[in-house]
Amino acid sequence: MSKGWFFKTILIYELIAFLVWNILVRTEADFEQWAYDNIHTIAYIWWATTLLVVTLSFVIQWSLNKWRIRARLRLLKDPRKPGGKQ
């Protein structure tokens, strides 16, 4: 897995979280006060979830390499191409 893929995954995750955050802020009248009162909880949940996704990505990458699944997938011939060549 390239670093570019990992960076894109984090950016997509953060973009989704940002969009959800903005939807919540604009739909709840007293959400701003609640967020002000619970900012430490929000930050903890945000960072813990981000680190969980990062850790899960690394475990999946490690597992694919350890069990050589990625190498086996590369050996499969592409049925879309004429002659089945890669």
PDB file of N, CA, C and O in Angstrom:
ATOM      1  N   MET A   1       0.859  -1.165   0.000  1.00  0.00           N
ATOM      2  CA  MET A   1       0.000   0.000   0.000  1.00  0.00           C
ATOM      3  C   MET A   1       0.907   1.230   0.000  1.00  0.00           C
ATOM      4  O   MET A   1       1.831   1.337   0.805  1.00  0.00           O
ATOM      5  N   SER A   2       0.631   2.129  -0.893  1.00  0.00           N
ATOM      6  CA  SER A   2       1.462   3.320  -0.993  1.00  0.00           C
ATOM      7  C   SER A   2       1.052   4.352   0.055  1.00  0.00           C
ATOM      8  O   SER A   2      -0.056   4.323   0.590  1.00  0.00           O
ATOM      9  N   LYS A   3       1.974   5.252   0.326  1.00  0.00           N
ATOM     10  CA  LYS A   3       1.670   6.314   1.281  1.00  0.00           C
ATOM     11  C   LYS A   3       0.594   7.239   0.738  1.00  0.00           C
ATOM     12  O   LYS A   3      -0.167   7.832   1.502  1.00  0.00           O
ATOM     13  N   GLY A   4       0.532   7.363  -0.580  1.00  0.00           N
ATOM     14  CA  GLY A   4      -0.495   8.204  -1.194  1.00  0.00           C
ATOM     15  C   GLY A   4      -1.887   7.671  -0.927  1.00  0.00           C
ATOM     16  O   GLY A   4      -2.811   8.446  -0.680  1.00  0.00           O
ATOM     17  N   TRP A   5      -2.053   6.350  -0.975  1.00  0.00           N
ATOM     18  CA  TRP A   5      -3.352   5.740  -0.703  1.00  0.00           C
ATOM     19  C   TRP A   5      -3.758   5.999   0.741  1.00  0.00           C
ATOM     20  O   TRP A   5      -4.906   6.338   1.026  1.00  0.00           O
ATOM     21  N   PHE A   6      -2.810   5.837   1.634  1.00  0.00           N
ATOM     22  CA  PHE A   6      -3.095   6.039   3.053  1.00  0.00           C
ATOM     23  C   PHE A   6      -3.463   7.495   3.323  1.00  0.00           C
ATOM     24  O   PHE A   6      -4.396   7.768   4.077  1.00  0.00           O
ATOM     25  N   PHE A   7      -2.743   8.420   2.719  1.00  0.00           N
ATOM     26  CA  PHE A   7      -3.017   9.845   2.889  1.00  0.00           C
ATOM     27  C   PHE A   7      -4.412  10.187   2.361  1.00  0.00           C
ATOM     28  O   PHE A   7      -5.145  10.951   2.988  1.00  0.00           O
ATOM     29  N   LYS A   8      -4.778   9.617   1.203  1.00  0.00           N
ATOM     30  CA  LYS A   8      -6.105   9.865   0.632  1.00  0.00           C
ATOM     31  C   LYS A   8      -7.200   9.300   1.538  1.00  0.00           C
ATOM     32  O   LYS A   8      -8.256   9.914   1.693  1.00  0.00           O
ATOM     33  N   THR A   9      -6.953   8.136   2.134  1.00  0.00           N
ATOM     34  CA  THR A   9      -7.928   7.538   3.037  1.00  0.00           C
ATOM     35  C   THR A   9      -8.176   8.446   4.243  1.00  0.00           C
ATOM     36  O   THR A   9      -9.321   8.658   4.641  1.00  0.00           O
ATOM     37  N   ILE A  10      -7.112   8.972   4.811  1.00  0.00           N
ATOM     38  CA  ILE A  10      -7.257   9.874   5.959  1.00  0.00           C
ATOM     39  C   ILE A  10      -7.991  11.142   5.545  1.00  0.00           C
ATOM     40  O   ILE A  10      -8.861  11.615   6.277  1.00  0.00           O
ATOM     41  N   LEU A  11      -7.657  11.698   4.389  1.00  0.00           N
ATOM     42  CA  LEU A  11      -8.330  12.915   3.926  1.00  0.00           C
ATOM     43  C   LEU A  11      -9.820  12.682   3.705  1.00  0.00           C
ATOM     44  O   LEU A  11     -10.639  13.527   4.067  1.00  0.00           O
ATOM     45  N   ILE A  12     -10.178  11.546   3.117  1.00  0.00           N
ATOM     46  CA  ILE A  12     -11.590  11.239   2.887  1.00  0.00           C
ATOM     47  C   ILE A  12     -12.314  11.087   4.218  1.00  0.00           C
ATOM     48  O   ILE A  12     -13.420  11.600   4.386  1.00  0.00           O
ATOM     49  N   TYR A  13     -11.698  10.389   5.161  1.00  0.00           N
ATOM     50  CA  TYR A  13     -12.296  10.216   6.482  1.00  0.00           C
ATOM     51  C   TYR A  13     -12.515  11.572   7.155  1.00  0.00           C
ATOM     52  O   TYR A  13     -13.592  11.833   7.692  1.00  0.00           O
ATOM     53  N   GLU A  14     -11.518  12.416   7.126  1.00  0.00           N
ATOM     54  CA  GLU A  14     -11.631  13.724   7.759  1.00  0.00           C
ATOM     55  C   GLU A  14     -12.674  14.596   7.058  1.00  0.00           C
ATOM     56  O   GLU A  14     -13.384  15.354   7.720  1.00  0.00           O
ATOM     57  N   LEU A  15     -12.777  14.501   5.740  1.00  0.00           N
ATOM     58  CA  LEU A  15     -13.782  15.260   5.003  1.00  0.00           C
ATOM     59  C   LEU A  15     -15.191  14.823   5.401  1.00  0.00           C
ATOM     60  O   LEU A  15     -16.071  15.660   5.599  1.00  0.00           O
ATOM     61  N   ILE A  16     -15.399  13.524   5.515  1.00  0.00           N
ATOM     62  CA  ILE A  16     -16.710  13.018   5.940  1.00  0.00           C
ATOM     63  C   ILE A  16     -17.026  13.490   7.348  1.00  0.00           C
ATOM     64  O   ILE A  16     -18.147  13.918   7.620  1.00  0.00           O
ATOM     65  N   ALA A  17     -16.045  13.417   8.253  1.00  0.00           N
ATOM     66  CA  ALA A  17     -16.261  13.877   9.628  1.00  0.00           C
ATOM     67  C   ALA A  17     -16.576  15.368   9.650  1.00  0.00           C
ATOM     68  O   ALA A  17     -17.442  15.803  10.409  1.00  0.00           O
ATOM     69  N   PHE A  18     -15.889  16.152   8.831  1.00  0.00           N
ATOM     70  CA  PHE A  18     -16.136  17.593   8.764  1.00  0.00           C
ATOM     71  C   PHE A  18     -17.551  17.885   8.263  1.00  0.00           C
ATOM     72  O   PHE A  18     -18.231  18.765   8.789  1.00  0.00           O
ATOM     73  N   LEU A  19     -17.992  17.141   7.240  1.00  0.00           N
ATOM     74  CA  LEU A  19     -19.339  17.341   6.714  1.00  0.00           C
ATOM     75  C   LEU A  19     -20.402  16.984   7.746  1.00  0.00           C
ATOM     76  O   LEU A  19     -21.381  17.712   7.913  1.00  0.00           O
ATOM     77  N   VAL A  20     -20.211  15.869   8.435  1.00  0.00           N
ATOM     78  CA  VAL A  20     -21.167  15.479   9.478  1.00  0.00           C
ATOM     79  C   VAL A  20     -21.197  16.528  10.581  1.00  0.00           C
ATOM     80  O   VAL A  20     -22.266  16.881  11.080  1.00  0.00           O
ATOM     81  N   TRP A  21     -20.035  17.020  10.957  1.00  0.00           N
ATOM     82  CA  TRP A  21     -19.951  18.052  11.996  1.00  0.00           C
ATOM     83  C   TRP A  21     -20.743  19.291  11.579  1.00  0.00           C
ATOM     84  O   TRP A  21     -21.501  19.840  12.379  1.00  0.00           O
ATOM     85  N   ASN A  22     -20.573  19.726  10.354  1.00  0.00           N
ATOM     86  CA  ASN A  22     -21.291  20.909   9.883  1.00  0.00           C
ATOM     87  C   ASN A  22     -22.798  20.675   9.809  1.00  0.00           C
ATOM     88  O   ASN A  22     -23.575  21.586  10.093  1.00  0.00           O
ATOM     89  N   ILE A  23     -23.215  19.491   9.440  1.00  0.00           N
ATOM     90  CA  ILE A  23     -24.650  19.182   9.427  1.00  0.00           C
ATOM     91  C   ILE A  23     -25.207  19.248  10.842  1.00  0.00           C
ATOM     92  O   ILE A  23     -26.285  19.801  11.062  1.00  0.00           O
ATOM     93  N   LEU A  24     -24.482  18.687  11.797  1.00  0.00           N
ATOM     94  CA  LEU A  24     -24.937  18.737  13.185  1.00  0.00           C
ATOM     95  C   LEU A  24     -25.016  20.170  13.706  1.00  0.00           C
ATOM     96  O   LEU A  24     -25.981  20.541  14.375  1.00  0.00           O
ATOM     97  N   VAL A  25     -24.018  20.954  13.402  1.00  0.00           N
ATOM     98  CA  VAL A  25     -23.985  22.335  13.889  1.00  0.00           C
ATOM     99  C   VAL A  25     -25.152  23.142  13.321  1.00  0.00           C
ATOM    100  O   VAL A  25     -25.735  23.967  14.025  1.00  0.00           O
ATOM    101  N   ARG A  26     -25.486  22.915  12.080  1.00  0.00           N
ATOM    102  CA  ARG A  26     -26.528  23.717  11.447  1.00  0.00           C
ATOM    103  C   ARG A  26     -27.940  23.224  11.742  1.00  0.00           C
ATOM    104  O   ARG A  26     -28.900  23.964  11.530  1.00  0.00           O
ATOM    105  N   THR A  27     -28.090  22.003  12.221  1.00  0.00           N
ATOM    106  CA  THR A  27     -29.432  21.488  12.478  1.00  0.00           C
ATOM    107  C   THR A  27     -29.842  21.585  13.939  1.00  0.00           C
ATOM    108  O   THR A  27     -31.037  21.606  14.237  1.00  0.00           O
ATOM    109  N   GLU A  28     -28.905  21.645  14.837  1.00  0.00           N
ATOM    110  CA  GLU A  28     -29.225  21.713  16.267  1.00  0.00           C
ATOM    111  C   GLU A  28     -29.091  23.154  16.759  1.00  0.00           C
ATOM    112  O   GLU A  28     -28.057  23.793  16.567  1.00  0.00           O
ATOM    113  N   ALA A  29     -30.140  23.650  17.390  1.00  0.00           N
ATOM    114  CA  ALA A  29     -30.137  25.041  17.857  1.00  0.00           C
ATOM    115  C   ALA A  29     -29.146  25.239  18.996  1.00  0.00           C
ATOM    116  O   ALA A  29     -28.383  26.205  18.983  1.00  0.00           O
ATOM    117  N   ASP A  30     -29.143  24.355  19.967  1.00  0.00           N
ATOM    118  CA  ASP A  30     -28.235  24.546  21.103  1.00  0.00           C
ATOM    119  C   ASP A  30     -27.013  23.627  21.022  1.00  0.00           C
ATOM    120  O   ASP A  30     -26.389  23.330  22.040  1.00  0.00           O
ATOM    121  N   PHE A  31     -26.682  23.189  19.844  1.00  0.00           N
ATOM    122  CA  PHE A  31     -25.519  22.322  19.662  1.00  0.00           C
ATOM    123  C   PHE A  31     -24.225  23.073  19.979  1.00  0.00           C
ATOM    124  O   PHE A  31     -23.275  22.501  20.513  1.00  0.00           O
ATOM    125  N   GLU A  32     -24.206  24.353  19.641  1.00  0.00           N
ATOM    126  CA  GLU A  32     -22.995  25.151  19.883  1.00  0.00           C
ATOM    127  C   GLU A  32     -22.641  25.183  21.371  1.00  0.00           C
ATOM    128  O   GLU A  32     -21.475  25.036  21.737  1.00  0.00           O
ATOM    129  N   GLN A  33     -23.634  25.373  22.215  1.00  0.00           N
ATOM    130  CA  GLN A  33     -23.389  25.388  23.659  1.00  0.00           C
ATOM    131  C   GLN A  33     -22.981  24.002  24.154  1.00  0.00           C
ATOM    132  O   GLN A  33     -22.090  23.872  24.994  1.00  0.00           O
ATOM    133  N   TRP A  34     -23.638  22.971  23.627  1.00  0.00           N
ATOM    134  CA  TRP A  34     -23.286  21.609  24.017  1.00  0.00           C
ATOM    135  C   TRP A  34     -21.847  21.304  23.605  1.00  0.00           C
ATOM    136  O   TRP A  34     -21.088  20.713  24.374  1.00  0.00           O
ATOM    137  N   ALA A  35     -21.471  21.712  22.381  1.00  0.00           N
ATOM    138  CA  ALA A  35     -20.108  21.483  21.904  1.00  0.00           C
ATOM    139  C   ALA A  35     -19.097  22.238  22.766  1.00  0.00           C
ATOM    140  O   ALA A  35     -18.020  21.721  23.064  1.00  0.00           O
ATOM    141  N   TYR A  36     -19.442  23.448  23.161  1.00  0.00           N
ATOM    142  CA  TYR A  36     -18.555  24.239  24.025  1.00  0.00           C
ATOM    143  C   TYR A  36     -18.361  23.537  25.368  1.00  0.00           C
ATOM    144  O   TYR A  36     -17.254  23.514  25.905  1.00  0.00           O
ATOM    145  N   ASP A  37     -19.423  22.974  25.901  1.00  0.00           N
ATOM    146  CA  ASP A  37     -19.338  22.299  27.198  1.00  0.00           C
ATOM    147  C   ASP A  37     -18.610  20.957  27.112  1.00  0.00           C
ATOM    148  O   ASP A  37     -18.021  20.514  28.098  1.00  0.00           O
ATOM    149  N   ASN A  38     -18.644  20.316  25.965  1.00  0.00           N
ATOM    150  CA  ASN A  38     -18.091  18.966  25.826  1.00  0.00           C
ATOM    151  C   ASN A  38     -16.954  18.886  24.816  1.00  0.00           C
ATOM    152  O   ASN A  38     -16.762  17.844  24.189  1.00  0.00           O
ATOM    153  N   ILE A  39     -16.202  19.960  24.648  1.00  0.00           N
ATOM    154  CA  ILE A  39     -15.170  19.991  23.621  1.00  0.00           C
ATOM    155  C   ILE A  39     -14.088  18.945  23.850  1.00  0.00           C
ATOM    156  O   ILE A  39     -13.547  18.403  22.886  1.00  0.00           O
ATOM    157  N   HIS A  40     -13.760  18.649  25.109  1.00  0.00           N
ATOM    158  CA  HIS A  40     -12.727  17.644  25.373  1.00  0.00           C
ATOM    159  C   HIS A  40     -13.206  16.243  24.986  1.00  0.00           C
ATOM    160  O   HIS A  40     -12.432  15.441  24.464  1.00  0.00           O
ATOM    161  N   THR A  41     -14.451  15.960  25.237  1.00  0.00           N
ATOM    162  CA  THR A  41     -15.018  14.671  24.837  1.00  0.00           C
ATOM    163  C   THR A  41     -15.046  14.561  23.322  1.00  0.00           C
ATOM    164  O   THR A  41     -14.713  13.516  22.763  1.00  0.00           O
ATOM    165  N   ILE A  42     -15.442  15.635  22.660  1.00  0.00           N
ATOM    166  CA  ILE A  42     -15.496  15.639  21.195  1.00  0.00           C
ATOM    167  C   ILE A  42     -14.105  15.405  20.617  1.00  0.00           C
ATOM    168  O   ILE A  42     -13.941  14.593  19.707  1.00  0.00           O
ATOM    169  N   ALA A  43     -13.110  16.106  21.135  1.00  0.00           N
ATOM    170  CA  ALA A  43     -11.740  15.952  20.633  1.00  0.00           C
ATOM    171  C   ALA A  43     -11.232  14.531  20.876  1.00  0.00           C
ATOM    172  O   ALA A  43     -10.585  13.942  20.011  1.00  0.00           O
ATOM    173  N   TYR A  44     -11.528  13.983  22.058  1.00  0.00           N
ATOM    174  CA  TYR A  44     -11.084  12.622  22.353  1.00  0.00           C
ATOM    175  C   TYR A  44     -11.708  11.619  21.385  1.00  0.00           C
ATOM    176  O   TYR A  44     -11.013  10.757  20.846  1.00  0.00           O
ATOM    177  N   ILE A  45     -13.008  11.730  21.167  1.00  0.00           N
ATOM    178  CA  ILE A  45     -13.697  10.809  20.261  1.00  0.00           C
ATOM    179  C   ILE A  45     -13.158  10.968  18.841  1.00  0.00           C
ATOM    180  O   ILE A  45     -12.937   9.976  18.147  1.00  0.00           O
ATOM    181  N   TRP A  46     -12.949  12.200  18.411  1.00  0.00           N
ATOM    182  CA  TRP A  46     -12.448  12.478  17.067  1.00  0.00           C
ATOM    183  C   TRP A  46     -11.085  11.816  16.856  1.00  0.00           C
ATOM    184  O   TRP A  46     -10.887  11.087  15.884  1.00  0.00           O
ATOM    185  N   TRP A  47     -10.143  12.076  17.777  1.00  0.00           N
ATOM    186  CA  TRP A  47      -8.791  11.535  17.624  1.00  0.00           C
ATOM    187  C   TRP A  47      -8.752  10.021  17.824  1.00  0.00           C
ATOM    188  O   TRP A  47      -8.023   9.324  17.118  1.00  0.00           O
ATOM    189  N   ALA A  48      -9.527   9.506  18.776  1.00  0.00           N
ATOM    190  CA  ALA A  48      -9.550   8.063  19.000  1.00  0.00           C
ATOM    191  C   ALA A  48     -10.086   7.329  17.773  1.00  0.00           C
ATOM    192  O   ALA A  48      -9.562   6.280  17.398  1.00  0.00           O
ATOM    193  N   THR A  49     -11.126   7.876  17.148  1.00  0.00           N
ATOM    194  CA  THR A  49     -11.687   7.259  15.957  1.00  0.00           C
ATOM    195  C   THR A  49     -10.693   7.328  14.798  1.00  0.00           C
ATOM    196  O   THR A  49     -10.540   6.359  14.053  1.00  0.00           O
ATOM    197  N   THR A  50     -10.033   8.446  14.647  1.00  0.00           N
ATOM    198  CA  THR A  50      -9.030   8.592  13.590  1.00  0.00           C
ATOM    199  C   THR A  50      -7.903   7.575  13.774  1.00  0.00           C
ATOM    200  O   THR A  50      -7.493   6.912  12.820  1.00  0.00           O
ATOM    201  N   LEU A  51      -7.406   7.457  15.004  1.00  0.00           N
ATOM    202  CA  LEU A  51      -6.329   6.503  15.261  1.00  0.00           C
ATOM    203  C   LEU A  51      -6.797   5.059  15.086  1.00  0.00           C
ATOM    204  O   LEU A  51      -6.015   4.200  14.677  1.00  0.00           O
ATOM    205  N   LEU A  52      -8.053   4.791  15.389  1.00  0.00           N
ATOM    206  CA  LEU A  52      -8.593   3.459  15.173  1.00  0.00           C
ATOM    207  C   LEU A  52      -8.601   3.108  13.686  1.00  0.00           C
ATOM    208  O   LEU A  52      -8.235   1.996  13.304  1.00  0.00           O
ATOM    209  N   VAL A  53      -9.014   4.050  12.857  1.00  0.00           N
ATOM    210  CA  VAL A  53      -9.035   3.823  11.410  1.00  0.00           C
ATOM    211  C   VAL A  53      -7.608   3.638  10.884  1.00  0.00           C
ATOM    212  O   VAL A  53      -7.363   2.768  10.048  1.00  0.00           O
ATOM    213  N   VAL A  54      -6.679   4.444  11.367  1.00  0.00           N
ATOM    214  CA  VAL A  54      -5.276   4.325  10.944  1.00  0.00           C
ATOM    215  C   VAL A  54      -4.718   2.965  11.346  1.00  0.00           C
ATOM    216  O   VAL A  54      -4.071   2.295  10.541  1.00  0.00           O
ATOM    217  N   THR A  55      -4.964   2.558  12.584  1.00  0.00           N
ATOM    218  CA  THR A  55      -4.481   1.266  13.064  1.00  0.00           C
ATOM    219  C   THR A  55      -5.090   0.122  12.269  1.00  0.00           C
ATOM    220  O   THR A  55      -4.392  -0.818  11.891  1.00  0.00           O
ATOM    221  N   LEU A  56      -6.381   0.202  12.017  1.00  0.00           N
ATOM    222  CA  LEU A  56      -7.058  -0.832  11.237  1.00  0.00           C
ATOM    223  C   LEU A  56      -6.470  -0.929   9.827  1.00  0.00           C
ATOM    224  O   LEU A  56      -6.293  -2.028   9.302  1.00  0.00           O
ATOM    225  N   SER A  57      -6.172   0.203   9.223  1.00  0.00           N
ATOM    226  CA  SER A  57      -5.563   0.206   7.887  1.00  0.00           C
ATOM    227  C   SER A  57      -4.202  -0.472   7.899  1.00  0.00           C
ATOM    228  O   SER A  57      -3.889  -1.253   7.000  1.00  0.00           O
ATOM    229  N   PHE A  58      -3.386  -0.177   8.915  1.00  0.00           N
ATOM    230  CA  PHE A  58      -2.075  -0.808   9.008  1.00  0.00           C
ATOM    231  C   PHE A  58      -2.183  -2.310   9.259  1.00  0.00           C
ATOM    232  O   PHE A  58      -1.402  -3.082   8.703  1.00  0.00           O
ATOM    233  N   VAL A  59      -3.132  -2.737  10.083  1.00  0.00           N
ATOM    234  CA  VAL A  59      -3.312  -4.164  10.345  1.00  0.00           C
ATOM    235  C   VAL A  59      -3.742  -4.893   9.073  1.00  0.00           C
ATOM    236  O   VAL A  59      -3.258  -5.988   8.788  1.00  0.00           O
ATOM    237  N   ILE A  60      -4.642  -4.291   8.318  1.00  0.00           N
ATOM    238  CA  ILE A  60      -5.075  -4.905   7.065  1.00  0.00           C
ATOM    239  C   ILE A  60      -3.904  -4.994   6.087  1.00  0.00           C
ATOM    240  O   ILE A  60      -3.710  -6.026   5.444  1.00  0.00           O
ATOM    241  N   GLN A  61      -3.129  -3.928   5.975  1.00  0.00           N
ATOM    242  CA  GLN A  61      -1.963  -3.932   5.091  1.00  0.00           C
ATOM    243  C   GLN A  61      -0.965  -5.003   5.525  1.00  0.00           C
ATOM    244  O   GLN A  61      -0.460  -5.750   4.687  1.00  0.00           O
ATOM    245  N   TRP A  62      -0.681  -5.086   6.799  1.00  0.00           N
ATOM    246  CA  TRP A  62       0.256  -6.078   7.307  1.00  0.00           C
ATOM    247  C   TRP A  62      -0.252  -7.493   7.033  1.00  0.00           C
ATOM    248  O   TRP A  62       0.517  -8.365   6.630  1.00  0.00           O
ATOM    249  N   SER A  63      -1.545  -7.718   7.252  1.00  0.00           N
ATOM    250  CA  SER A  63      -2.132  -9.042   7.033  1.00  0.00           C
ATOM    251  C   SER A  63      -2.045  -9.448   5.569  1.00  0.00           C
ATOM    252  O   SER A  63      -1.723 -10.596   5.263  1.00  0.00           O
ATOM    253  N   LEU A  64      -2.330  -8.518   4.658  1.00  0.00           N
ATOM    254  CA  LEU A  64      -2.252  -8.827   3.229  1.00  0.00           C
ATOM    255  C   LEU A  64      -0.832  -9.202   2.822  1.00  0.00           C
ATOM    256  O   LEU A  64      -0.638 -10.097   1.999  1.00  0.00           O
ATOM    257  N   ASN A  65       0.145  -8.533   3.385  1.00  0.00           N
ATOM    258  CA  ASN A  65       1.541  -8.852   3.070  1.00  0.00           C
ATOM    259  C   ASN A  65       1.990 -10.138   3.758  1.00  0.00           C
ATOM    260  O   ASN A  65       2.685 -10.951   3.149  1.00  0.00           O
ATOM    261  N   LYS A  66       1.606 -10.332   5.007  1.00  0.00           N
ATOM    262  CA  LYS A  66       2.026 -11.506   5.776  1.00  0.00           C
ATOM    263  C   LYS A  66       1.505 -12.792   5.152  1.00  0.00           C
ATOM    264  O   LYS A  66       2.253 -13.762   5.032  1.00  0.00           O
ATOM    265  N   TRP A  67       0.262 -12.820   4.760  1.00  0.00           N
ATOM    266  CA  TRP A  67      -0.352 -14.016   4.193  1.00  0.00           C
ATOM    267  C   TRP A  67      -0.214 -14.072   2.671  1.00  0.00           C
ATOM    268  O   TRP A  67      -0.781 -14.950   2.021  1.00  0.00           O
ATOM    269  N   ARG A  68       0.535 -13.139   2.117  1.00  0.00           N
ATOM    270  CA  ARG A  68       0.842 -13.078   0.686  1.00  0.00           C
ATOM    271  C   ARG A  68      -0.404 -13.047  -0.195  1.00  0.00           C
ATOM    272  O   ARG A  68      -0.394 -13.547  -1.320  1.00  0.00           O
ATOM    273  N   ILE A  69      -1.447 -12.469   0.314  1.00  0.00           N
ATOM    274  CA  ILE A  69      -2.689 -12.355  -0.457  1.00  0.00           C
ATOM    275  C   ILE A  69      -2.489 -11.386  -1.613  1.00  0.00           C
ATOM    276  O   ILE A  69      -2.964 -11.619  -2.724  1.00  0.00           O
ATOM    277  N   ARG A  70      -1.794 -10.316  -1.342  1.00  0.00           N
ATOM    278  CA  ARG A  70      -1.554  -9.315  -2.381  1.00  0.00           C
ATOM    279  C   ARG A  70      -0.745  -9.904  -3.539  1.00  0.00           C
ATOM    280  O   ARG A  70      -1.030  -9.622  -4.703  1.00  0.00           O
ATOM    281  N   ALA A  71       0.256 -10.714  -3.223  1.00  0.00           N
ATOM    282  CA  ALA A  71       1.080 -11.343  -4.273  1.00  0.00           C
ATOM    283  C   ALA A  71       0.241 -12.319  -5.094  1.00  0.00           C
ATOM    284  O   ALA A  71       0.391 -12.395  -6.313  1.00  0.00           O
ATOM    285  N   ARG A  72      -0.640 -13.062  -4.430  1.00  0.00           N
ATOM    286  CA  ARG A  72      -1.502 -14.001  -5.150  1.00  0.00           C
ATOM    287  C   ARG A  72      -2.481 -13.269  -6.060  1.00  0.00           C
ATOM    288  O   ARG A  72      -2.786 -13.736  -7.158  1.00  0.00           O
ATOM    289  N   LEU A  73      -2.964 -12.139  -5.607  1.00  0.00           N
ATOM    290  CA  LEU A  73      -3.889 -11.368  -6.442  1.00  0.00           C
ATOM    291  C   LEU A  73      -3.196 -10.809  -7.679  1.00  0.00           C
ATOM    292  O   LEU A  73      -3.807 -10.695  -8.741  1.00  0.00           O
ATOM    293  N   ARG A  74      -1.922 -10.462  -7.538  1.00  0.00           N
ATOM    294  CA  ARG A  74      -1.177  -9.947  -8.688  1.00  0.00           C
ATOM    295  C   ARG A  74      -0.973 -11.020  -9.751  1.00  0.00           C
ATOM    296  O   ARG A  74      -0.868 -10.708 -10.937  1.00  0.00           O
ATOM    297  N   LEU A  75      -0.917 -12.274  -9.333  1.00  0.00           N
ATOM    298  CA  LEU A  75      -0.697 -13.374 -10.274  1.00  0.00           C
ATOM    299  C   LEU A  75      -1.946 -13.725 -11.073  1.00  0.00           C
ATOM    300  O   LEU A  75      -1.851 -14.388 -12.106  1.00  0.00           O
ATOM    301  N   LEU A  76      -3.102 -13.293 -10.615  1.00  0.00           N
ATOM    302  CA  LEU A  76      -4.332 -13.572 -11.353  1.00  0.00           C
ATOM    303  C   LEU A  76      -4.331 -12.815 -12.672  1.00  0.00           C
ATOM    304  O   LEU A  76      -3.905 -11.663 -12.743  1.00  0.00           O
ATOM    305  N   LYS A  77      -4.808 -13.474 -13.702  1.00  0.00           N
ATOM    306  CA  LYS A  77      -4.859 -12.836 -15.019  1.00  0.00           C
ATOM    307  C   LYS A  77      -6.134 -12.012 -15.130  1.00  0.00           C
ATOM    308  O   LYS A  77      -7.181 -12.374 -14.593  1.00  0.00           O
ATOM    309  N   ASP A  78      -6.020 -10.925 -15.821  1.00  0.00           N
ATOM    310  CA  ASP A  78      -7.152 -10.009 -16.007  1.00  0.00           C
ATOM    311  C   ASP A  78      -8.062 -10.534 -17.117  1.00  0.00           C
ATOM    312  O   ASP A  78      -7.648 -10.574 -18.276  1.00  0.00           O
ATOM    313  N   PRO A  79      -9.293 -10.939 -16.790  1.00  0.00           N
ATOM    314  CA  PRO A  79     -10.172 -11.499 -17.811  1.00  0.00           C
ATOM    315  C   PRO A  79     -10.703 -10.435 -18.787  1.00  0.00           C
ATOM    316  O   PRO A  79     -11.261 -10.784 -19.827  1.00  0.00           O
ATOM    317  N   ARG A  80     -10.541  -9.181 -18.473  1.00  0.00           N
ATOM    318  CA  ARG A  80     -11.027  -8.123 -19.347  1.00  0.00           C
ATOM    319  C   ARG A  80     -10.110  -7.885 -20.539  1.00  0.00           C
ATOM    320  O   ARG A  80     -10.541  -7.367 -21.569  1.00  0.00           O
ATOM    321  N   LYS A  81      -8.852  -8.262 -20.393  1.00  0.00           N
ATOM    322  CA  LYS A  81      -7.889  -8.021 -21.466  1.00  0.00           C
ATOM    323  C   LYS A  81      -7.830  -9.222 -22.384  1.00  0.00           C
ATOM    324  O   LYS A  81      -7.985 -10.357 -21.933  1.00  0.00           O
ATOM    325  N   PRO A  82      -7.604  -8.982 -23.690  1.00  0.00           N
ATOM    326  CA  PRO A  82      -7.542 -10.104 -24.644  1.00  0.00           C
ATOM    327  C   PRO A  82      -6.374 -11.033 -24.322  1.00  0.00           C
ATOM    328  O   PRO A  82      -5.259 -10.587 -24.052  1.00  0.00           O
ATOM    329  N   GLY A  83      -6.651 -12.305 -24.356  1.00  0.00           N
ATOM    330  CA  GLY A  83      -5.621 -13.292 -24.068  1.00  0.00           C
ATOM    331  C   GLY A  83      -5.398 -13.500 -22.580  1.00  0.00           C
ATOM    332  O   GLY A  83      -4.585 -14.340 -22.192  1.00  0.00           O
ATOM    333  N   GLY A  84      -6.083 -12.775 -21.761  1.00  0.00           N
ATOM    334  CA  GLY A  84      -5.975 -12.923 -20.315  1.00  0.00           C
ATOM    335  C   GLY A  84      -4.670 -12.424 -19.726  1.00  0.00           C
ATOM    336  O   GLY A  84      -4.344 -12.760 -18.587  1.00  0.00           O
ATOM    337  N   LYS A  85      -3.900 -11.614 -20.485  1.00  0.00           N
ATOM    338  CA  LYS A  85      -2.638 -11.098 -19.972  1.00  0.00           C
ATOM    339  C   LYS A  85      -2.893  -9.958 -19.000  1.00  0.00           C
ATOM    340  O   LYS A  85      -3.937  -9.306 -19.035  1.00  0.00           O
ATOM    341  N   GLN A  86      -1.928  -9.736 -18.144  1.00  0.00           N
ATOM    342  CA  GLN A  86      -2.057  -8.678 -17.136  1.00  0.00           C
ATOM    343  C   GLN A  86      -1.842  -7.317 -17.724  1.00  0.00           C
ATOM    344  O   GLN A  86      -1.916  -6.318 -17.009  1.00  0.00           O
TER     345      GLN A  86
END
